[in-house]
Amino acid sequence: MKKQLILLFTIGFFLVKSTAQETFMDVVINYTPTSLNYGDNNKELKDFKKGYWGLQAGASFQAGITEYFSLVPELYFVMKGGRLENNNPLTGQETKIRLNTLDLPVMARLHLCNLYVNAGPVISYNINGRLKTKSNDLMPGGKSKMEFGSELGTYSRWDAGLQFGMGYEFKFKKSRLLLDLRYHYGMVDIGNGADMYNRYFNMNILLSKKWKTNPLGKKKRRDLAFWEAYDESLANPLR
């Protein structure tokens, strides 16, 4: 009985591995919307808040674990930011904030045929930023670099949060195309007390190619054939 349990476990292990999701490297070059959330203390800004469109470029690596599950680490350069319209209660004039950021999400992905859902943490590093204001009847406009630190009036270098969403996979013979819909929920006040969070919804189009043919594929089939033959010999000891 003990030998049969070990045999069943071993065969099950090889079957799961042999039907694992394929491994892909996805390349992303995208023009995507982002926005800033100013927290519960600045609800009056809701009618003045606008999004910011910027470049997103990077790579996503899908490592297949089982037939229905994969782990997806990603690295992106993203131009993030937001806009406030003229006469807003915070700055009083039209204002644009832009951050050049490196994002590192690590997603757990559940596959349901060509559809998938995923979620995971994301860590971000703000490389630099720019604040631009437009002149009006009361105030002059100008440009300034954003200062980073931990004091009031500066901005945080580091950001962290969650990303979650869903996507659809269009499969081809040796490649695929992904349509990925995702929400980025920033949890760090990057304004150091000013209630400013990176929170936005975006859509990505990813073109990818299979990472490589599984080098253990033939070996797994040979091992599985061996265990099947061994099982048959146990069932027929007189052969």
C-alpha positions in Angstrom: 0.0 0.0 0.0 2.8 2.4 0.9 4.5 1.8 -2.5 1.3 2.4 -4.3 0.8 5.8 -2.5 4.3 6.8 -3.4 3.6 5.8 -7.0 0.4 7.8 -7.2 2.0 10.9 -5.7 4.9 10.7 -8.2 2.7 10.2 -11.2 0.5 13.1 -10.0 3.5 15.3 -9.7 4.7 14.6 -13.2 1.2 15.1 -14.6 0.8 18.5 -13.0 4.2 19.6 -14.2 3.6 18.3 -17.7 0.4 20.4 -18.0 1.9 23.6 -16.5 1.1 27.0 -18.0 3.6 27.9 -20.7 6.3 30.5 -19.9 6.3 33.8 -21.7 8.3 37.0 -21.8 6.0 39.9 -22.6 7.2 43.3 -23.9 5.2 46.4 -23.1 5.3 49.8 -24.8 2.1 51.7 -23.9 0.6 55.1 -23.6 -1.5 54.9 -20.5 -3.6 57.1 -18.2 -2.7 57.6 -14.6 -4.2 59.8 -11.9 -3.6 61.1 -8.3 -6.0 60.6 -5.4 -6.0 63.3 -2.8 -7.6 61.4 0.0 -10.7 62.0 2.2 -9.4 65.3 3.4 -9.5 66.9 -0.1 -12.9 65.8 -1.4 -13.5 69.3 -2.8 -10.9 68.5 -5.4 -13.0 65.8 -7.1 -14.5 68.2 -9.7 -11.1 69.7 -10.5 -9.1 66.5 -10.8 -8.0 65.1 -14.2 -5.8 62.2 -15.4 -2.4 62.3 -17.0 -1.4 60.3 -20.0 2.2 59.0 -20.1 4.6 56.4 -21.5 4.8 52.9 -20.0 7.6 50.6 -21.1 9.0 47.4 -19.7 8.7 43.6 -19.5 6.5 41.0 -17.9 7.7 37.4 -17.2 5.0 34.8 -16.8 6.4 31.7 -15.1 4.0 28.8 -15.5 3.5 26.8 -12.3 0.5 24.6 -12.9 -2.2 24.4 -15.6 -4.3 27.1 -13.9 -1.7 29.1 -12.1 1.4 31.2 -12.9 3.6 33.8 -11.1 4.2 37.0 -13.0 7.1 39.4 -11.9 7.2 42.6 -14.0 9.4 45.7 -14.3 8.1 49.0 -15.9 9.2 52.5 -16.4 6.0 54.6 -16.0 5.3 58.3 -16.5 2.7 59.0 -13.8 0.9 62.1 -12.6 -2.2 64.1 -12.5 -3.8 67.5 -13.3 -5.8 70.0 -11.4 -8.0 72.5 -13.3 -7.8 76.3 -12.8 -9.3 77.7 -9.6 -9.0 74.5 -7.7 -9.0 74.8 -3.9 -5.5 73.4 -3.5 -3.3 75.4 -5.8 -5.7 78.0 -7.3 -4.4 77.5 -10.8 -4.1 74.8 -13.5 -1.4 72.4 -12.2 0.3 69.4 -13.7 2.4 66.8 -11.7 4.5 64.3 -13.5 6.6 61.5 -11.9 9.1 59.3 -13.7 8.8 56.0 -11.8 10.0 52.4 -11.8 7.3 49.9 -10.9 8.0 46.3 -9.8 4.7 44.3 -9.5 4.6 40.6 -8.6 1.3 39.1 -9.7 -0.3 35.8 -8.9 -2.3 34.8 -12.0 -5.2 32.4 -12.2 -6.0 31.1 -15.7 -9.5 30.2 -16.9 -9.1 29.1 -20.5 -8.1 32.3 -22.4 -9.3 34.5 -19.5 -7.3 35.2 -16.4 -7.5 37.2 -13.2 -4.4 38.4 -11.2 -3.4 40.3 -8.2 -0.3 41.2 -6.2 1.9 43.8 -4.5 3.8 46.5 -6.3 6.8 48.5 -5.1 7.6 51.8 -6.9 10.6 54.1 -7.0 10.2 57.7 -8.0 13.3 58.7 -10.1 12.4 62.4 -10.5 9.4 64.6 -11.1 8.2 68.0 -12.3 5.5 70.4 -11.2 4.1 72.8 -13.8 1.5 75.6 -13.2 -0.3 77.8 -15.7 -0.7 81.5 -15.1 -4.1 83.0 -14.5 -5.4 86.4 -13.4 -4.1 86.1 -9.9 -0.9 84.0 -10.1 2.0 83.5 -12.5 2.8 80.1 -14.0 6.1 78.2 -13.9 8.0 74.9 -13.7 9.9 73.4 -10.9 11.6 70.1 -10.1 10.0 68.0 -7.3 12.1 67.7 -4.2 12.2 64.2 -2.5 12.7 63.5 1.1 10.6 62.9 4.3 9.8 66.5 5.3 6.6 68.4 4.7 6.7 70.0 1.2 8.8 67.2 -0.3 7.7 64.0 -2.0 8.4 60.4 -1.1 10.9 58.4 -3.3 9.2 55.1 -2.5 5.7 54.0 -3.1 3.9 50.7 -2.5 0.5 49.3 -3.1 -1.6 46.6 -4.8 -2.5 45.9 -8.4 -5.4 43.7 -9.4 -7.4 43.0 -12.5 -8.1 40.7 -15.4 -7.1 40.0 -19.0 -7.7 38.0 -22.1 -5.1 36.0 -24.1 -5.1 35.7 -27.9 -3.0 32.7 -28.7 -1.0 32.2 -31.8 1.4 29.4 -32.8 4.6 30.7 -31.2 3.4 33.9 -29.6 0.4 35.6 -28.0 -1.3 39.0 -27.5 -2.6 40.0 -24.1 -5.3 42.6 -23.3 -4.7 43.4 -19.6 -7.0 45.6 -17.5 -5.7 46.6 -14.1 -6.2 48.9 -11.2 -3.2 50.3 -9.3 -4.1 51.1 -5.7 -1.2 53.2 -4.1 -1.1 52.9 -0.3 1.7 55.4 0.4 1.1 59.2 0.8 3.7 60.3 -1.6 3.0 63.9 -0.6 4.4 63.3 2.9 1.2 64.4 4.8 -0.5 66.2 1.8 -2.8 63.2 1.1 -1.5 62.3 -2.4 -1.8 58.7 -3.7 -1.1 57.0 -7.0 -4.5 55.3 -7.8 -5.6 54.7 -11.3 -7.0 52.2 -13.8 -5.1 51.4 -17.0 -5.2 49.0 -20.0 -2.1 47.3 -21.4 -1.6 45.5 -24.7 1.3 43.0 -24.4 3.0 41.2 -27.2 4.9 38.1 -26.1 6.9 35.1 -27.2 7.4 31.7 -25.5 10.4 31.9 -23.3 11.8 28.5 -24.3 10.8 24.9 -24.8 10.8 23.0 -21.6 14.1 21.1 -21.5 12.7 18.6 -19.0 9.7 17.7 -21.2 11.2 14.5 -22.8 12.7 13.5 -19.5 9.4 13.8 -17.8 7.7 11.6 -20.4 10.4 9.0 -20.0 10.0 9.0 -16.2 6.2 8.8 -16.5 6.5 5.8 -18.9 8.9 4.1 -16.4 6.4 4.5 -13.5 3.5 3.3 -15.6 5.5 0.2 -16.5 6.5 -0.3 -12.8 2.8 0.0 -11.8 1.8 -2.6 -14.4 4.5 -5.0 -13.1 3.1 -4.6 -9.6 -0.4 -5.4 -10.9 0.9 -8.5 -12.8 3.7 -9.9 -10.7 3.9 -13.2 -12.7 4.7 -11.4 -16.0 
